[in-house]
Amino acid sequence: MMEEYFPIKNITTYTSNWTIKARVIDKAPLRQLRDNVHIMHVDIVDKHVSTALQCFDLYSQGDTIRAKFWGKAAIKWDEVLQKGKVYTFAKGAVDLSNKKFNSIPHNYEIRFYEESTIEPAEDKGDIVMDRHHQWLSLRDIKSLPNVSQGTVDILCIINSVTQSTSITTKTGKEISRRKLTIVDDSGYEMELILWGDFATLPMLEDAEGKVIVAAGLSVKEWQGGRSCQTIPSSDIKLATEENVKDQNRLSQLKEWFESARNSNEVFKTMKPQTQAARESYEPSDIANVLTKTKGGYVLNAKLRKIFWKNKDGNIRLWYHACPMCTKKVLLDEDSNKFKCISCGDAVVTPSQRYFFHCTFIDYTGKINAQISADIGERMLCKTPKELDEMSEDQRKIFLDGTATHRDFKVTGYLKGHMYNGETRYQLNVTRIDPLDYQAEAMMMLEAMQISYDSVLSFLGINSEEREAKMAKVDTEAEA
């Protein structure tokens, strides 16, 4: 009699009393959180019954699902489950998949407990060890409307590799870090940051020019640039005929890179704006900037207002950021600990990171601007912690009075956002400096091709007399 198992693709929160037969295609290492709670997950795939209409695709989007384990269940089943082995799974709870850190296309995931039933099963060779990927090009990543939603899978080529380094986090933990530059035939290049064990993978020692599968990556946006980085659930490996189903795509990518390398093709970068780029920004006034929809500009403007409270009167100057990926962390009410969803629900000690809006004015008008991270500290001359420790009255006096009505040289780029169906533009500030009046005056004179001496002459001030007076002042000061 043939045993029947419940198909993974039919798993929903409305199904119960199911038993799955599946192969473990990926297994995350057992991790211990700060509150001594252990977590672990595996990705499993079951047998796909092909039909005449489906034979072109080995797996549908629902044939792979994530199984998660917490606490004592993680310790128990970590000793049982092995990557590549086949098991039967039963008595688990089905939850909605959290797409912020789970890249598997299935809409659900399964949570197993100590009392769940997981047993080794006969491996008949009918469950192929593979996972479904939804490949994005680097151009697609550049065009993503919201980088905080979900992870991404990339089929790309390593253009350069740096040496692995060790850094110390704000919590005092040592962790390995490595930077790759990846490219694809969309013509873009992007930085890929590898953390932890990913940074020390042996395959990276001779990986330049090779195609890799980079799955489950987190996308980071900073000062107009974008990059990717690994999180604990990511997967980095060389692309082969076994793990990439679309062989035509794999061959196409290899041929393109060979041609690009021979022709010394220059790739379009997704790095943040560099100092050189900032210096090439167009000097402008606010009225001119407000007529544009894109571009970078340098303004001489006065800080008019800081929007530091929401409608309920709560402070909205900063957020609690993960020390690893800088994304927002959430407070788990059950454990009273902060968890980073982007880092696979890791418990972290967050840091306060500026993110707020303000208004700048000049003689032509006003413009809204977005301020973040170190830009905020440079503008306010105080850290978020210092402001947080102030009394409410002190904070109000500082933010509504002391910190405002100061002149700055503001560098930034225009970015549009939708509000009530209307596109509005604001200045995303990438650099801010107190306005140097003497330097600005010299720049204006140079622009008018007027020397400083000619100005003195126009004012009737003799250069020799002026130098004599300055020497006399210096002598009196020394005495």
C-alpha positions as semicolon CSV with decimal commas, in nm:
position;residue;x (nm);y (nm);z (nm)
1;M;0,000;0,000;0,000
2;M;0,139;0,340;-0,102
3;E;0,179;0,595;0,177
4;E;0,026;0,938;0,113
5;Y;0,181;1,251;0,260
6;F;0,038;1,600;0,271
7;P;0,189;1,828;0,000
8;I;0,386;2,125;0,131
9;K;0,228;2,350;-0,132
10;N;-0,116;2,292;0,028
11;I;-0,007;2,384;0,382
12;T;-0,208;2,675;0,529
13;T;-0,322;2,788;0,874
14;Y;-0,650;2,605;0,805
15;T;-0,490;2,261;0,763
16;S;-0,435;2,020;1,053
17;N;-0,352;1,655;1,120
18;W;-0,100;1,652;0,838
19;T;0,219;1,453;0,790
20;I;0,489;1,575;0,552
21;K;0,769;1,374;0,399
22;A;1,050;1,608;0,302
23;R;1,423;1,651;0,259
24;V;1,623;1,906;0,460
25;I;1,787;2,127;0,196
26;D;1,931;2,386;0,434
27;K;1,994;2,407;0,806
28;A;2,084;2,716;1,008
29;P;2,324;2,667;1,300
30;L;2,181;2,645;1,650
31;R;2,209;2,989;1,810
32;Q;2,180;3,098;2,171
33;L;2,023;3,436;2,236
34;R;2,106;3,669;2,522
35;D;1,815;3,542;2,733
36;N;1,953;3,185;2,700
37;V;1,682;3,089;2,451
38;H;1,801;2,877;2,158
39;I;1,670;2,908;1,802
40;M;1,720;2,703;1,487
41;H;1,547;2,657;1,153
42;V;1,560;2,424;0,854
43;D;1,425;2,458;0,502
44;I;1,253;2,147;0,371
45;V;1,129;2,039;0,027
46;D;0,894;1,756;-0,066
47;K;0,830;1,548;-0,377
48;H;0,684;1,738;-0,671
49;V;0,434;1,546;-0,882
50;S;0,488;1,671;-1,235
51;T;0,203;1,711;-1,481
52;A;0,210;1,781;-1,852
53;L;0,166;2,149;-1,775
54;Q;0,425;2,161;-1,499
55;C;0,708;1,949;-1,632
56;F;0,906;2,256;-1,737
57;D;0,954;2,354;-1,371
58;L;1,104;2,114;-1,120
59;Y;0,950;2,300;-0,825
60;S;0,651;2,524;-0,782
61;Q;0,668;2,817;-0,543
62;G;0,499;2,623;-0,263
63;D;0,705;2,304;-0,248
64;T;0,964;2,447;-0,008
65;I;0,882;2,570;0,342
66;R;1,070;2,682;0,652
67;A;1,050;2,489;0,980
68;K;1,138;2,688;1,294
69;F;1,236;2,569;1,640
70;W;1,257;2,767;1,965
71;G;1,386;2,691;2,315
72;K;1,420;2,327;2,416
73;A;1,273;2,216;2,083
74;A;1,566;2,379;1,902
75;I;1,817;2,186;2,116
76;K;1,630;1,856;2,076
77;W;1,576;1,862;1,700
78;D;1,915;2,016;1,618
79;E;2,068;1,681;1,719
80;V;1,826;1,489;1,496
81;L;1,795;1,688;1,174
82;Q;2,077;1,673;0,919
83;K;2,110;1,858;0,591
84;G;2,034;1,630;0,295
85;K;1,841;1,369;0,495
86;V;1,472;1,278;0,453
87;Y;1,223;1,285;0,742
88;T;0,853;1,279;0,816
89;F;0,717;1,583;0,999
90;A;0,394;1,604;1,199
91;K;0,224;1,788;1,489
92;G;0,355;2,136;1,410
93;A;0,180;2,474;1,408
94;V;0,142;2,671;1,084
95;D;0,213;3,046;1,095
96;L;0,219;3,319;0,832
97;S;0,567;3,359;0,684
98;N;0,750;3,675;0,791
99;K;0,883;3,800;0,458
100;K;1,112;4,051;0,625
101;F;1,368;3,777;0,681
102;N;1,229;3,462;0,517
103;S;1,307;3,457;0,144
104;I;1,122;3,130;0,072
105;P;0,823;3,200;-0,157
106;H;0,579;2,994;0,052
107;N;0,320;3,209;0,231
108;Y;0,349;3,003;0,550
109;E;0,609;2,850;0,781
110;I;0,584;2,573;1,041
111;R;0,675;2,592;1,410
112;F;0,769;2,262;1,575
113;Y;0,778;2,181;1,947
114;E;0,943;1,925;2,174
115;E;0,633;1,705;2,148
116;S;0,617;1,729;1,767
117;T;0,683;1,413;1,565
118;I;0,989;1,412;1,339
119;E;1,128;1,075;1,228
120;P;1,388;0,959;0,971
121;A;1,225;0,827;0,653
122;E;1,332;0,605;0,367
123;D;1,518;0,800;0,100
124;K;1,386;0,675;-0,233
125;G;1,570;0,942;-0,428
126;D;1,248;1,104;-0,549
127;I;1,299;1,428;-0,353
128;V;1,568;1,634;-0,523
129;M;1,779;1,856;-0,297
130;D;1,705;2,196;-0,441
131;R;1,532;2,520;-0,352
132;H;1,327;2,765;-0,554
133;H;1,489;3,104;-0,612
134;Q;1,336;3,427;-0,738
135;W;1,636;3,593;-0,901
136;L;1,664;3,970;-0,903
137;S;1,913;4,159;-1,116
138;L;2,123;4,437;-0,965
139;R;1,913;4,683;-1,164
140;D;1,602;4,535;-0,995
141;I;1,760;4,592;-0,653
142;K;1,839;4,952;-0,741
143;S;1,474;5,001;-0,837
144;L;1,319;4,840;-0,527
145;P;1,067;5,087;-0,379
146;N;1,123;4,966;-0,021
147;V;1,447;4,796;0,083
148;S;1,311;4,689;0,423
149;Q;1,062;4,443;0,278
150;G;1,198;4,091;0,255
151;T;1,527;3,944;0,140
152;V;1,657;3,899;-0,213
153;D;1,817;3,623;-0,421
154;I;2,091;3,716;-0,669
155;L;2,268;3,518;-0,940
156;C;2,579;3,725;-1,003
157;I;2,954;3,728;-1,064
158;I;3,222;3,822;-0,811
159;N;3,428;4,105;-0,958
160;S;3,659;4,156;-0,659
161;V;3,720;4,015;-0,310
162;T;3,886;4,179;-0,010
163;Q;4,063;4,002;0,274
164;S;3,857;3,892;0,572
165;T;3,887;4,125;0,872
166;S;3,772;4,104;1,231
167;I;3,575;4,388;1,387
168;T;3,442;4,451;1,735
169;T;3,074;4,540;1,763
170;K;2,938;4,795;2,009
171;T;2,851;4,506;2,239
172;G;3,217;4,391;2,244
173;K;3,165;4,086;2,023
174;E;3,432;3,991;1,766
175;I;3,293;3,908;1,422
176;S;3,447;3,842;1,080
177;R;3,364;4,075;0,791
178;R;3,446;4,059;0,420
179;K;3,351;4,278;0,126
180;L;3,279;4,154;-0,225
181;T;3,201;4,354;-0,536
182;I;2,943;4,174;-0,748
183;V;2,824;4,248;-1,104
184;D;2,570;4,115;-1,351
185;D;2,464;4,179;-1,709
186;S;2,235;4,466;-1,609
187;G;2,557;4,670;-1,611
188;Y;2,559;4,750;-1,239
189;E;2,804;4,666;-0,963
190;M;2,722;4,648;-0,594
191;E;2,897;4,577;-0,264
192;L;2,808;4,256;-0,083
193;I;2,913;4,242;0,283
194;L;2,966;3,896;0,432
195;W;2,940;3,854;0,810
196;G;3,050;3,577;1,043
197;D;3,112;3,234;0,892
198;F;3,021;3,361;0,544
199;A;3,332;3,584;0,551
200;T;3,564;3,285;0,592
201;L;3,417;3,050;0,330
202;P;3,705;2,860;0,157
203;M;3,546;2,915;-0,188
204;L;3,622;3,289;-0,162
205;E;3,999;3,240;-0,186
206;D;3,971;3,189;-0,563
207;A;3,628;3,330;-0,644
208;E;3,697;3,633;-0,865
209;G;3,520;3,597;-1,200
210;K;3,300;3,311;-1,082
211;V;2,920;3,297;-1,073
212;I;2,768;3,263;-0,726
213;V;2,426;3,201;-0,577
214;A;2,365;3,466;-0,310
215;A;2,028;3,393;-0,152
216;G;1,840;3,547;0,139
217;L;2,034;3,875;0,142
218;S;1,932;4,188;0,328
219;V;1,932;4,513;0,126
220;K;2,073;4,827;0,286
221;E;2,027;5,185;0,168
222;W;2,262;5,465;0,274
223;Q;2,304;5,817;0,136
224;G;2,150;5,731;-0,199
225;G;2,348;5,410;-0,246
226;R;2,246;5,047;-0,199
227;S;2,432;4,736;-0,094
228;C;2,353;4,386;0,030
229;Q;2,471;4,192;0,331
230;T;2,428;3,845;0,472
231;I;2,206;3,757;0,765
232;P;2,216;3,424;0,954
233;S;1,962;3,264;0,717
234;S;2,147;3,364;0,396
235;D;2,310;3,118;0,158
236;I;2,632;3,184;-0,038
237;K;2,773;2,922;-0,276
238;L;2,926;2,878;-0,621
239;A;2,668;2,840;-0,897
240;T;2,665;2,491;-1,050
241;E;2,444;2,287;-1,280
242;E;2,301;2,121;-0,969
243;N;2,183;2,436;-0,788
244;V;2,084;2,657;-1,085
245;K;1,799;2,514;-1,290
246;D;1,819;2,773;-1,569
247;Q;2,137;2,662;-1,743
248;N;2,086;2,910;-2,027
249;R;2,090;3,195;-1,777
250;L;2,407;3,061;-1,617
251;S;2,585;3,034;-1,953
252;Q;2,461;3,376;-2,060
253;L;2,603;3,536;-1,746
254;K;2,944;3,372;-1,792
255;E;2,968;3,477;-2,157
256;W;2,865;3,834;-2,075
257;F;3,131;3,872;-1,805
258;E;3,404;3,737;-2,031
259;S;3,308;3,991;-2,296
260;A;3,281;4,275;-2,041
261;R;3,624;4,196;-1,899
262;N;3,786;4,183;-2,242
263;S;3,635;4,520;-2,337
264;N;3,721;4,678;-1,998
265;E;3,356;4,766;-1,941
266;V;3,290;5,026;-1,670
267;F;3,001;4,928;-1,444
268;K;2,744;5,166;-1,299
269;T;2,798;5,181;-0,923
270;M;2,541;5,170;-0,645
271;K;2,781;5,305;-0,381
272;P;2,683;5,604;-0,164
273;Q;2,778;5,948;-0,291
274;T;3,152;5,999;-0,251
275;Q;3,325;6,317;-0,148
276;A;3,423;6,379;-0,509
277;A;3,062;6,344;-0,616
278;R;2,948;6,582;-0,345
279;E;3,199;6,842;-0,459
280;S;3,053;6,821;-0,808
281;Y;2,703;6,889;-0,680
282;E;2,541;7,197;-0,823
283;P;2,548;7,507;-0,600
284;S;2,194;7,637;-0,589
285;D;1,927;7,819;-0,395
286;I;1,609;7,662;-0,260
287;A;1,376;7,814;-0,520
288;N;1,576;7,657;-0,803
289;V;1,592;7,316;-0,631
290;L;1,214;7,312;-0,586
291;T;1,173;7,325;-0,965
292;K;1,369;6,999;-1,005
293;T;1,276;6,633;-0,960
294;K;1,624;6,482;-0,927
295;G;1,990;6,570;-0,887
296;G;2,235;6,673;-0,615
297;Y;2,269;7,024;-0,479
298;V;2,465;7,237;-0,233
299;L;2,271;7,503;-0,043
300;N;2,367;7,778;0,197
301;A;2,065;7,775;0,425
302;K;1,941;7,840;0,776
303;L;1,790;7,566;0,992
304;R;1,437;7,693;1,058
305;K;1,251;7,409;1,230
306;I;1,309;7,055;1,358
307;F;1,012;6,817;1,352
308;W;1,089;6,625;1,670
309;K;0,741;6,531;1,794
310;N;0,453;6,340;1,639
311;K;0,084;6,427;1,674
312;D;0,065;6,241;2,005
313;G;0,355;6,442;2,148
314;N;0,601;6,151;2,141
315;I;0,965;6,205;2,043
316;R;1,045;6,099;1,684
317;L;1,406;6,209;1,651
318;W;1,564;5,864;1,655
319;Y;1,493;5,492;1,641
320;H;1,642;5,186;1,809
321;A;1,886;5,039;1,557
322;C;2,053;4,700;1,528
323;P;2,430;4,742;1,584
324;M;2,498;4,502;1,294
325;C;2,265;4,606;1,011
326;T;2,145;4,947;1,149
327;K;1,782;4,857;1,073
328;K;1,503;4,915;1,324
329;V;1,465;4,656;1,600
330;L;1,143;4,556;1,774
331;L;1,075;4,507;2,144
332;D;0,952;4,156;2,225
333;E;0,691;4,215;2,494
334;D;0,716;3,858;2,624
335;S;1,092;3,863;2,690
336;N;1,129;4,244;2,712
337;K;1,426;4,210;2,475
338;F;1,499;4,387;2,147
339;K;1,504;4,160;1,840
340;C;1,629;4,235;1,489
341;I;1,402;4,078;1,228
342;S;1,654;4,148;0,950
343;C;1,917;3,944;1,138
344;G;1,690;3,645;1,186
345;D;1,521;3,744;1,513
346;A;1,858;3,787;1,687
347;V;1,841;3,951;2,031
348;V;2,054;4,266;2,028
349;T;2,147;4,563;2,242
350;P;2,025;4,849;2,022
351;S;2,181;5,189;1,969
352;Q;1,987;5,512;1,920
353;R;2,020;5,638;1,565
354;Y;1,898;5,974;1,436
355;F;1,624;5,985;1,175
356;F;1,409;6,297;1,151
357;H;1,288;6,576;0,925
358;C;1,350;6,949;0,936
359;T;1,304;7,267;0,733
360;F;1,580;7,483;0,585
361;I;1,524;7,837;0,455
362;D;1,715;8,089;0,247
363;Y;1,626;8,419;0,082
364;T;1,429;8,236;-0,191
365;G;1,211;7,995;0,006
366;K;1,204;7,685;0,227
367;I;1,259;7,312;0,173
368;N;1,195;6,999;0,379
369;A;1,494;6,775;0,444
370;Q;1,561;6,429;0,585
371;I;1,841;6,387;0,839
372;S;1,988;6,056;0,953
373;A;2,263;5,902;1,165
374;D;2,592;6,096;1,186
375;I;2,447;6,386;0,988
376;G;2,212;6,452;1,279
377;E;2,493;6,451;1,534
378;R;2,697;6,692;1,322
379;M;2,402;6,926;1,284
380;L;2,281;6,922;1,646
381;C;2,625;6,875;1,807
382;K;2,467;6,624;2,044
383;T;2,414;6,248;2,042
384;P;2,066;6,093;2,073
385;K;2,163;5,971;2,419
386;E;2,247;6,324;2,532
387;L;1,909;6,451;2,414
388;D;1,729;6,154;2,568
389;E;1,884;6,233;2,907
390;M;1,757;6,593;2,901
391;S;1,442;6,694;3,083
392;E;1,140;6,769;2,867
393;D;1,180;7,145;2,916
394;Q;1,554;7,136;2,837
395;R;1,491;6,933;2,523
396;K;1,220;7,172;2,403
397;I;1,439;7,480;2,461
398;F;1,728;7,318;2,274
399;L;1,535;7,178;1,975
400;D;1,298;7,471;1,927
401;G;1,551;7,740;2,009
402;T;1,923;7,678;2,060
403;A;1,969;7,430;1,774
404;T;1,776;7,631;1,515
405;H;1,843;7,958;1,327
406;R;2,200;7,856;1,249
407;D;2,355;7,873;0,902
408;F;2,481;7,559;0,728
409;K;2,629;7,443;0,399
410;V;2,389;7,160;0,314
411;T;2,474;6,890;0,058
412;G;2,209;6,643;-0,055
413;Y;2,002;6,491;-0,332
414;L;1,633;6,513;-0,417
415;K;1,416;6,212;-0,348
416;G;1,045;6,177;-0,420
417;H;0,785;6,005;-0,203
418;M;0,411;5,951;-0,236
419;Y;0,172;6,136;-0,004
420;N;-0,205;6,105;-0,057
421;G;-0,145;6,004;-0,418
422;E;0,084;6,302;-0,483
423;T;0,460;6,290;-0,539
424;R;0,646;6,522;-0,305
425;Y;1,018;6,591;-0,307
426;Q;1,253;6,644;-0,017
427;L;1,628;6,689;0,022
428;N;1,807;6,383;0,159
429;V;2,107;6,536;0,334
430;T;2,439;6,354;0,282
431;R;2,667;6,616;0,437
432;I;2,625;6,922;0,656
433;D;2,879;7,176;0,782
434;P;2,853;7,503;0,974
435;L;2,870;7,784;0,721
436;D;3,222;7,932;0,696
437;Y;3,149;8,296;0,615
438;Q;3,510;8,382;0,524
439;A;3,540;8,086;0,288
440;E;3,205;8,170;0,129
441;A;3,313;8,532;0,078
442;M;3,635;8,418;-0,092
443;M;3,438;8,184;-0,320
444;M;3,205;8,466;-0,419
445;L;3,499;8,693;-0,497
446;E;3,661;8,422;-0,709
447;A;3,334;8,366;-0,892
448;M;3,322;8,739;-0,970
449;Q;3,694;8,730;-1,061
450;I;3,768;8,996;-0,799
451;S;4,079;8,976;-0,579
452;Y;4,078;9,052;-0,208
453;D;4,329;9,336;-0,263
454;S;4,102;9,498;-0,521
455;V;3,821;9,501;-0,265
456;L;4,051;9,674;-0,012
457;S;4,152;9,923;-0,279
458;F;3,789;9,990;-0,363
459;L;3,721;10,056;0,005
460;G;4,017;10,292;0,023
461;I;4,225;10,068;0,246
462;N;4,597;10,062;0,161
463;S;4,747;9,713;0,182
464;E;5,075;9,839;0,338
465;E;4,888;10,042;0,599
466;R;4,669;9,743;0,678
467;E;4,969;9,511;0,724
468;A;5,141;9,769;0,948
469;K;4,832;9,794;1,166
470;M;4,808;9,415;1,191
471;A;5,179;9,392;1,287
472;K;5,124;9,659;1,556
473;V;4,829;9,465;1,697
474;D;5,035;9,143;1,706
475;T;5,323;9,324;1,887
476;E;5,088;9,469;2,148
477;A;4,930;9,128;2,200
478;E;5,270;8,965;2,262
479;A;5,361;9,241;2,512
